Amino acid sequence: MKRMHIHVAVDNLNDSIRFYKAVFGNAEPAVLKSDYCKWELIDPAVNFAISQRGAKPGVNHVGIQVETHAELAEMNARFAAAAMPVQEQTGTTCCYARSDKSWTVDPQGVAWETFKTLEAAPVYGQSRDKAQSPAARCAPAESCEPVPEPSAACA
């Protein structure tokens, strides 16, 4: 099964958690950190994440989460068929998870990813854009930088 993925950057994580929890029928998050929160919902089938990591508030990126490497290969082929540059990442750490993934950008400049989660990770992961702070977001980059554990100031 494939699941839609949406990641929204927010100004206030706690206010946003309250809002989205209500929207999702009081569903508890699958991941809750001091700077990040994710729901993996069945109805609607979506991996919905929010983070407060210095990115401009709004849609950060969208994507398709897959369950198998065969589905990942299928999505990589779809990205390639869209005739946009594709960046593949193997065993990368992003959003408190280690994943195999690929990135592209749609004609409007919206970052799209497809990914298979391999396991949970103790740190958020890598930055997508050197122009932003390393903590700002996960997405495609020429060179990714590691992000340190959130400090007590993030809580």
N, C-alpha and C positions, 0 to 999 in steps of 0.2 A: 504494500500500500504506500502511496505517495501522500505527503501531507504538505499543505501550503505553509510557508514560513513568512512571517512578517516581523520586522524588528523596528521598533519606534524609539527614538531618543526622546527623553523627557526632562523637564526642568526639576520636577519634584517626584522622586520615586515613590514615597509613601502615599501621596495623594493619588498618583497614577495607579498604584496597586489597588487601592480602595475602589477606584472607578472601574478598572478592568475586571476585578473580582466580581463586582456587582453585575457588570455586563455579561460575564461568563457564568451567571447563575450560582455565585459563591463558590466556584471551583477553586480548590487550593492550587497554588503554583507547584510545578514539578521541581523548579530550582528557584531558590530565594537567597540572594547575596546582598551585601550592603550597597551594591551599585548596579544590580542586575536582577531581573525576575523573568521567569519563563513559565508559560502554561503549555502543555501538550494536550490539546482538547480532542475529543472524539466527535463531538457534535457542537459546533462545526469542526471538521477535521483540520486543525490548524496548530502549528507551533508558533505561538505568539510571544514575543520577547520585548521587554522594555529595559532601558538602561539609562543611568545618569553618570556619564563618563566624559562629559565635555563636548560632545558633538552638538551641532545645531539641532534643537528640538524638531521633531517631525519624523517622517518615514526615513529610516536609516538605510534599509535594504529589504528586499523581498527574495523569496526563493522557494525551492522545492526540497523538502527533506525526504530521503528514501530509506528503505529498510535493508536493501541488498546491494552488493557490488554490481550485479547485473542491472538493477534500476539506475544506479549511478552512471554506468556506462551508457545506458539509454539516454539519460538526461544530458550527459556530456555531448553525445551525438546531436541532440536537439540544439544545444547551445552552439555547436559548430555549424549546424545547418542555418542558424540565424545570421551567419556571415559577419559576426562581430568577434573581436579578439577574446580568447578564452585563456584564463590562467588556472592551471591545476595545482592543487596543494595536497600532499599526501602526509598523513599523520600530523597535521597542524593543530595547534591548540588555539581555540577561540570560544568565547562565551562559556567558559568553565567546562569545556568538552574537548576531547581529542577526536578529530574527524578527518576523513578524506573528502575533499570538496573541489569544486571548480567555480570560478567567478566569471561573469561577463557584465557588460553595461548596456542597457537598452538605448535606443536612439535618443531618448529624452535625458539620458545621463543617470538613470536609476540603476544602482548596483543590484545584480541578481546572483544568487548562489544556488548551487545544488550540492547536497552533502549527505554523507552517511556517518552518523555518530558512532565512534568506536568504543569510547568509555568516558566517564566523567574526569574532569581535571581540577586540581586544587586552585588554579589561577585563571583569570579571565582569558588571557592569551595575547594576541598580536594586534598591532595597529594596521589599519588599511592605508592611511595617508600620512606621509611624513609632515605635511603642512599642518596637520592637527596634532594635538597632544597625543602621545602614545596611548593614553587611556581612552581616547575618543571613541573608537569603534573597530570592529573587525570587518574587513572586506578586502578586496584585491589590492595588492601593492607590489611595486617592483621589488622592494625589500621590506620585510616586516621586522619590527622591533619587539622584543619581549616587554611585557607590561608587568610591573611589580604587583605584589599583593595589595589590595586596598588598605589604606591606612585607617587608623581610628577616626580620623577627620572625615572619612567617607560615610561613617555610620550615621 
